[in-house]
Amino acid sequence: MEFRDEQPMQHDIGKRTFFVADVEPLDVDGVRTVEVGTALWLVAFIALLPFYGRLEESGNEWWLWTCLAGVGLGLFGLEYCRRRRKARTERASSSVE
């Protein structure tokens, strides 16, 4: 089956029938999603800072460092998504010309 051919609207796999929705995929670059996720990790880190002593006593100090790792990884992800968005925009503008 070629991609140009008419695509089936349902697939019968075993005893189940799966229907294919006739919609276009979203053009999402993920920047806002990563920004929100990173901000939530930062808020959690700041919210846990006043409880550092309690966390240390109970052996749950790792909660704080998990939040900090989430912020750090989120910053890397944010840079990756921004570069990806920029590359996609440049590719789209060069194909139009």
N, CA, C and O atoms as a DFTB+ gen file, in Angstrom:
388 C
 N C O
     1  1       0.845      -1.173       0.000
     2  2       0.000       0.000       0.000
     3  2       0.889       1.234       0.000
     4  3       1.752       1.375       0.867
     5  1       0.693       2.110      -0.940
     6  2       1.417       3.362      -1.031
     7  2       0.737       4.393      -0.140
     8  3      -0.456       4.292       0.145
     9  1       1.502       5.380       0.294
    10  2       0.940       6.422       1.148
    11  2      -0.119       7.230       0.411
    12  3      -1.067       7.725       1.021
    13  1       0.043       7.360      -0.888
    14  2      -0.919       8.126      -1.689
    15  2      -2.261       7.423      -1.793
    16  3      -3.285       8.066      -2.027
    17  1      -2.264       6.109      -1.620
    18  2      -3.497       5.342      -1.763
    19  2      -4.482       5.701      -0.650
    20  3      -4.118       6.275       0.376
    21  1      -5.712       5.347      -0.891
    22  2      -6.765       5.544       0.112
    23  2      -6.413       4.753       1.368
    24  3      -6.171       3.548       1.302
    25  1      -6.387       5.428       2.500
    26  2      -6.029       4.784       3.756
    27  2      -7.283       4.166       4.390
    28  3      -8.358       4.764       4.336
    29  1      -7.157       2.996       4.980
    30  2      -8.331       2.364       5.615
    31  2      -8.769       3.171       6.845
    32  3      -7.940       3.723       7.568
    33  1     -10.068       3.227       7.064
    34  2     -10.609       3.971       8.186
    35  2     -10.800       3.090       9.422
    36  3     -11.118       3.594      10.500
    37  1     -10.611       1.792       9.270
    38  2     -10.669       0.906      10.422
    39  2      -9.742      -0.270      10.198
    40  3      -9.503      -0.698       9.069
    41  1      -9.233      -0.777      11.295
    42  2      -8.337      -1.924      11.249
    43  2      -8.918      -3.002      12.147
    44  3      -9.306      -2.727      13.282
    45  1      -8.978      -4.205      11.653
    46  2      -9.415      -5.337      12.459
    47  2      -8.175      -6.109      12.869
    48  3      -7.514      -6.737      12.042
    49  1      -7.872      -6.055      14.153
    50  2      -6.710      -6.753      14.689
    51  2      -7.227      -7.711      15.758
    52  3      -7.696      -7.292      16.816
    53  1      -7.132      -8.986      15.464
    54  2      -7.664      -9.983      16.392
    55  2      -9.161      -9.838      16.499
    56  3      -9.869      -9.796      15.492
    57  1      -9.646      -9.760      17.737
    58  2     -11.087      -9.626      17.968
    59  2     -11.496      -8.163      18.153
    60  3     -12.645      -7.875      18.485
    61  1     -10.559      -7.246      17.939
    62  2     -10.843      -5.824      18.138
    63  2     -10.837      -5.080      16.818
    64  3     -10.136      -5.452      15.877
    65  1     -11.631      -4.022      16.767
    66  2     -11.672      -3.147      15.610
    67  2     -11.233      -1.758      16.057
    68  3     -11.794      -1.189      16.993
    69  1     -10.220      -1.218      15.373
    70  2      -9.705       0.112      15.689
    71  2     -10.085       1.052      14.560
    72  3      -9.869       0.739      13.389
    73  1     -10.653       2.208      14.904
    74  2     -11.063       3.201      13.926
    75  2     -10.016       4.291      13.845
    76  3      -9.485       4.724      14.867
    77  1      -9.716       4.736      12.638
    78  2      -8.711       5.764      12.407
    79  2      -9.423       7.099      12.226
    80  3     -10.298       7.237      11.372
    81  1      -9.041       8.073      13.032
    82  2      -9.652       9.397      12.938
    83  2      -9.087      10.140      11.741
    84  3      -7.893      10.047      11.457
    85  1      -9.921      10.861      11.053
    86  2      -9.525      11.619       9.878
    87  2      -9.194      13.052      10.293
    88  3      -9.943      13.982       9.994
    89  1      -8.054      13.222      10.991
    90  2      -7.628      14.539      11.448
    91  2      -6.157      14.741      11.089
    92  3      -5.404      13.780      10.932
    93  1      -5.774      15.981      10.965
    94  2      -4.376      16.321      10.713
    95  2      -3.629      16.340      12.047
    96  3      -4.211      16.716      13.064
    97  1      -2.357      15.944      12.065
    98  2      -1.591      15.999      13.305
    99  2      -1.329      17.440      13.720
   100  3      -1.215      18.333      12.880
   101  1      -1.236      17.649      15.018
   102  2      -0.933      18.980      15.532
   103  2       0.508      19.332      15.235
   104  3       1.379      18.462      15.244
   105  1       0.761      20.581      14.976
   106  2       2.117      21.054      14.734
   107  2       2.617      21.704      16.020
   108  3       2.632      22.929      16.143
   109  1       3.019      20.883      16.960
   110  2       3.428      21.362      18.278
   111  2       4.933      21.215      18.399
   112  3       5.491      20.165      18.078
   113  1       5.595      22.279      18.867
   114  2       7.045      22.211      19.009
   115  2       7.480      21.844      20.429
   116  3       8.647      21.506      20.630
   117  1       6.605      21.898      21.400
   118  2       6.906      21.434      22.743
   119  2       7.533      22.462      23.651
   120  3       7.803      22.155      24.812
   121  1       7.777      23.671      23.178
   122  2       8.459      24.676      23.999
   123  2       7.606      25.046      25.214
   124  3       8.103      25.057      26.341
   125  1       6.350      25.342      24.993
   126  2       5.502      25.758      26.112
   127  2       5.340      24.631      27.136
   128  3       5.325      24.879      28.342
   129  1       5.219      23.406      26.655
   130  2       5.071      22.264      27.556
   131  2       6.295      22.111      28.452
   132  3       6.162      21.886      29.655
   133  1       7.483      22.234      27.870
   134  2       8.708      22.113      28.654
   135  2       8.859      23.294      29.602
   136  3       9.338      23.125      30.723
   137  1       8.460      24.489      29.170
   138  2       8.516      25.660      30.049
   139  2       7.641      25.470      31.279
   140  3       8.063      25.755      32.400
   141  1       6.429      24.991      31.067
   142  2       5.513      24.781      32.193
   143  2       6.042      23.702      33.130
   144  3       6.007      23.865      34.349
   145  1       6.531      22.607      32.568
   146  2       7.077      21.532      33.392
   147  2       8.272      21.985      34.214
   148  3       8.382      21.646      35.392
   149  1       9.165      22.746      33.600
   150  2      10.339      23.249      34.318
   151  2       9.918      24.210      35.425
   152  3      10.466      24.176      36.526
   153  1       8.951      25.058      35.130
   154  2       8.465      25.996      36.145
   155  2       7.838      25.253      37.331
   156  3       8.022      25.655      38.480
   157  1       7.112      24.188      37.059
   158  2       6.509      23.412      38.151
   159  2       7.580      22.756      39.019
   160  3       7.447      22.725      40.242
   161  1       8.650      22.227      38.395
   162  2       9.737      21.653      39.185
   163  2      10.396      22.728      40.051
   164  3      10.757      22.469      41.199
   165  1      10.552      23.946      39.494
   166  2      11.144      25.045      40.260
   167  2      10.256      25.442      41.437
   168  3      10.754      25.686      42.536
   169  1       8.962      25.507      41.216
   170  2       8.023      25.831      42.301
   171  2       8.089      24.765      43.392
   172  3       8.072      25.092      44.578
   173  1       8.161      23.508      43.004
   174  2       8.256      22.427      43.989
   175  2       9.554      22.530      44.784
   176  3       9.560      22.311      45.995
   177  1      10.651      22.862      44.108
   178  2      11.940      23.021      44.791
   179  2      11.864      24.142      45.817
   180  3      12.289      23.977      46.960
   181  1      11.320      25.284      45.405
   182  2      11.206      26.431      46.322
   183  2      10.257      26.119      47.469
   184  3      10.499      26.533      48.603
   185  1       9.181      25.395      47.187
   186  2       8.219      25.043      48.235
   187  2       8.828      24.088      49.262
   188  3       8.440      24.117      50.430
   189  1       9.768      23.250      48.849
   190  2      10.386      22.289      49.772
   191  2      11.563      22.864      50.542
   192  3      11.968      22.287      51.551
   193  1      12.124      23.983      50.100
   194  2      13.287      24.558      50.780
   195  2      13.064      24.835      52.267
   196  3      13.947      24.528      53.068
   197  1      11.927      25.400      52.672
   198  2      11.737      25.645      54.115
   199  2      11.702      24.363      54.953
   200  3      11.894      24.414      56.168
   201  1      11.465      23.240      54.327
   202  2      11.370      21.966      55.041
   203  2      12.633      21.132      54.919
   204  3      12.595      19.917      55.116
   205  1      13.751      21.768      54.595
   206  2      14.996      21.035      54.385
   207  2      15.383      20.217      55.623
   208  3      15.787      19.060      55.501
   209  1      15.264      20.806      56.794
   210  2      15.610      20.099      58.035
   211  2      14.760      18.856      58.244
   212  3      15.280      17.785      58.556
   213  1      13.471      18.999      58.074
   214  2      12.560      17.859      58.231
   215  2      12.837      16.773      57.197
   216  3      12.818      15.580      57.502
   217  1      13.093      17.211      55.971
   218  2      13.377      16.239      54.915
   219  2      14.655      15.469      55.229
   220  3      14.740      14.264      54.990
   221  1      15.649      16.179      55.767
   222  2      16.914      15.532      56.099
   223  2      16.738      14.541      57.240
   224  3      17.305      13.449      57.210
   225  1      15.952      14.918      58.248
   226  2      15.711      14.037      59.404
   227  2      14.956      12.766      58.996
   228  3      15.244      11.677      59.494
   229  1      14.006      12.913      58.102
   230  2      13.181      11.765      57.725
   231  2      13.790      10.936      56.591
   232  3      13.228       9.915      56.194
   233  1      14.931      11.373      56.076
   234  2      15.566      10.631      54.998
   235  2      14.954      10.898      53.636
   236  3      15.196      10.149      52.690
   237  1      14.167      11.952      53.524
   238  2      13.526      12.303      52.253
   239  2      14.160      13.530      51.608
   240  3      13.512      14.249      50.848
   241  1      15.413      13.756      51.914
   242  2      16.126      14.892      51.344
   243  2      16.203      14.788      49.812
   244  3      16.338      15.799      49.122
   245  1      16.117      13.591      49.303
   246  2      16.191      13.362      47.857
   247  2      15.049      14.043      47.110
   248  3      15.170      14.311      45.915
   249  1      13.931      14.329      47.802
   250  2      12.821      15.020      47.153
   251  2      13.289      16.374      46.624
   252  3      12.974      16.766      45.500
   253  1      14.042      17.067      47.455
   254  2      14.540      18.383      47.088
   255  2      15.461      18.296      45.875
   256  3      15.358      19.097      44.946
   257  1      16.360      17.319      45.895
   258  2      17.324      17.188      44.806
   259  2      16.674      16.648      43.534
   260  3      17.164      16.899      42.433
   261  1      15.589      15.920      43.676
   262  2      14.845      15.483      42.497
   263  2      14.226      16.682      41.797
   264  3      14.236      16.764      40.568
   265  1      13.689      17.608      42.575
   266  2      13.118      18.826      41.992
   267  2      14.193      19.643      41.280
   268  3      13.966      20.171      40.192
   269  1      15.372      19.741      41.909
   270  2      16.456      20.487      41.295
   271  2      16.921      19.812      39.999
   272  3      17.228      20.493      39.021
   273  1      16.973      18.497      39.991
   274  2      17.330      17.771      38.767
   275  2      16.276      17.994      37.682
   276  3      16.611      18.119      36.504
   277  1      15.004      18.044      38.079
   278  2      13.936      18.324      37.121
   279  2      14.095      19.692      36.481
   280  3      13.853      19.852      35.285
   281  1      14.501      20.678      37.271
   282  2      14.740      22.025      36.731
   283  2      15.903      21.983      35.747
   284  3      15.816      22.527      34.646
   285  1      16.993      21.332      36.152
   286  2      18.161      21.268      35.276
   287  2      17.879      20.560      33.967
   288  3      18.252      21.050      32.900
   289  1      17.224      19.413      34.039
   290  2      16.878      18.684      32.817
   291  2      15.870      19.452      31.968
   292  3      15.902      19.397      30.738
   293  1      14.980      20.163      32.643
   294  2      14.014      20.984      31.919
   295  2      14.690      22.103      31.144
   296  3      14.261      22.435      30.039
   297  1      15.747      22.691      31.711
   298  2      16.474      23.741      31.001
   299  2      17.170      23.183      29.756
   300  3      17.186      23.826      28.706
   301  1      17.747      21.980      29.881
   302  2      18.331      21.333      28.703
   303  2      17.256      21.047      27.659
   304  3      17.460      21.290      26.469
   305  1      16.116      20.533      28.104
   306  2      15.022      20.240      27.189
   307  2      14.471      21.483      26.525
   308  3      14.090      21.457      25.355
   309  1      14.429      22.574      27.277
   310  2      13.942      23.836      26.731
   311  2      14.860      24.326      25.609
   312  3      14.387      24.765      24.561
   313  1      16.145      24.250      25.829
   314  2      17.098      24.657      24.793
   315  2      16.963      23.760      23.553
   316  3      16.998      24.242      22.421
   317  1      16.812      22.465      23.783
   318  2      16.638      21.522      22.666
   319  2      15.381      21.865      21.862
   320  3      15.426      21.905      20.633
   321  1      14.262      22.112      22.548
   322  2      12.998      22.406      21.859
   323  2      13.073      23.735      21.115
   324  3      12.523      23.862      20.021
   325  1      13.750      24.726      21.695
   326  2      13.884      26.014      21.010
   327  2      14.725      25.877      19.742
   328  3      14.394      26.454      18.706
   329  1      15.819      25.108      19.827
   330  2      16.638      24.894      18.630
   331  2      15.851      24.130      17.569
   332  3      15.959      24.418      16.377
   333  1      15.068      23.165      18.007
   334  2      14.261      22.384      17.071
   335  2      13.223      23.271      16.388
   336  3      13.013      23.168      15.180
   337  1      12.572      24.145      17.165
   338  2      11.583      25.065      16.594
   339  2      12.237      25.999      15.582
   340  3      11.684      26.255      14.512
   341  1      13.420      26.505      15.931
   342  2      14.131      27.407      15.030
   343  2      14.505      26.687      13.727
   344  3      14.346      27.247      12.642
   345  1      14.998      25.456      13.834
   346  2      15.375      24.691      12.645
   347  2      14.160      24.399      11.772
   348  3      14.244      24.481      10.547
   349  1      13.029      24.057      12.393
   350  2      11.819      23.779      11.622
   351  2      11.323      25.035      10.915
   352  3      10.865      24.968       9.775
   353  1      11.413      26.187      11.593
   354  2      10.984      27.449      10.989
   355  2      11.873      27.806       9.812
   356  3      11.389      28.230       8.763
   357  1      13.193      27.630       9.992
   358  2      14.115      27.927       8.891
   359  2      13.889      26.982       7.716
   360  3      13.930      27.410       6.562
   361  1      13.655      25.718       7.993
   362  2      13.410      24.742       6.932
   363  2      12.113      25.074       6.183
   364  3      12.053      24.960       4.959
   365  1      11.092      25.479       6.912
   366  2       9.815      25.829       6.278
   367  2       9.954      27.087       5.431
   368  3       9.374      27.163       4.347
   369  1      10.710      28.075       5.902
   370  2      10.857      29.302       5.135
   371  2      11.744      29.093       3.909
   372  3      11.535      29.739       2.882
   373  1      12.729      28.202       4.003
   374  2      13.584      27.952       2.844
   375  2      12.854      27.117       1.781
   376  3      13.165      27.237       0.596
   377  1      11.922      26.304       2.168
   378  2      11.174      25.501       1.195
   379  2      10.125      26.347       0.477
   380  3       9.702      26.004      -0.627
   381  1       9.705      27.440       1.089
   382  2       8.701      28.323       0.477
   383  2       9.357      29.162      -0.612
   384  3       8.731      29.466      -1.628
   385  1      10.612      29.535      -0.403
   386  2      11.305      30.403      -1.358
   387  2      11.633      29.738      -2.633
   388  3      12.215      30.359      -3.521
